[in-house]
Amino acid sequence: MSIRAVGLFFICISFLTGLGLAYFTVNEAVTVNKDDTLYQKINEEKEKYEWEAEDAKIDPVWKKTPGIVGREVDVEASYKKMKKQGGYDPDRFVYKLIKPEVSMGDLPPSPIYRGHPAKEMVSFLINVSWGEEFIPDMVEIFSEHQVKATFFIDGEFAKEYTHLIQMIEEEGHIIGSHGYMHKDMAKMSKADSKNNLEQADELLFALTKEKVKYFAPPAGSYNEGTVEAAHEMGMETILWSVDTVDWKKPTKDVLISRVMNRLHNGATVLMHPTEVTVDSLPDLIEKIKKEGYHIAALPKLLSEER
């Protein structure tokens, strides 16, 4: 055997030996001793760090409300981890996530006004049937502040301003439907509502190649048939819990105060592409974040994650 071959042989042996030692070191068994004061301490303290899972439900006021995951302490896994690492430390708890038994998809058609009230998160909803001149600035501000929003686009607007819709989508925002031609859907039959939504859906799909999942009725006007039509098309009907009322052209201070005074966990904040909204957004985003809220698009707000 050549000197080179001998050298390679010993290198391989050393490597494999090292792997074996590492394996046995990492996987060294820790026997669970339920009489150990550490085990008992974990058992006594675990309830402080556990959360109940909550099912999605139809709230009498807030209508369809998402559920939220719970968690429980894995006592044995936590014991082994703490035993290896030197003693009791609640930061070393090991958790099991508990999914709700009822999700929003299990519920009958109903509008959604907010996310789960335990979720320190809010979402911006932008209804778009006019204001094209302000959309590029809004999108740029969102990009600068790493915020994702949900834009509800009127079908007629989408047909005229295709480049804006594609720009919004390319920036990673969610595209929802605002119906077609800003009609009062509370005055429509279910069949007429479905026809209206299909017209908008066809245009939006052609631009984004994505199925629309969310629908915001113009002016928040709807009836039971509206919600059922959207549901049958695979869309949730979205309303809001905080309104900027920016279409009335308030001052920047009034708009920001109006939002901050009404902000809450799971809030949905309605706005439009207006001059005052563009002027207010940077400060509004910073103030919301300073209050400890995360700003996310609807899919994240309505998910069961905490």
Disulfide bonds with the S-S distance in Angstrom:
none
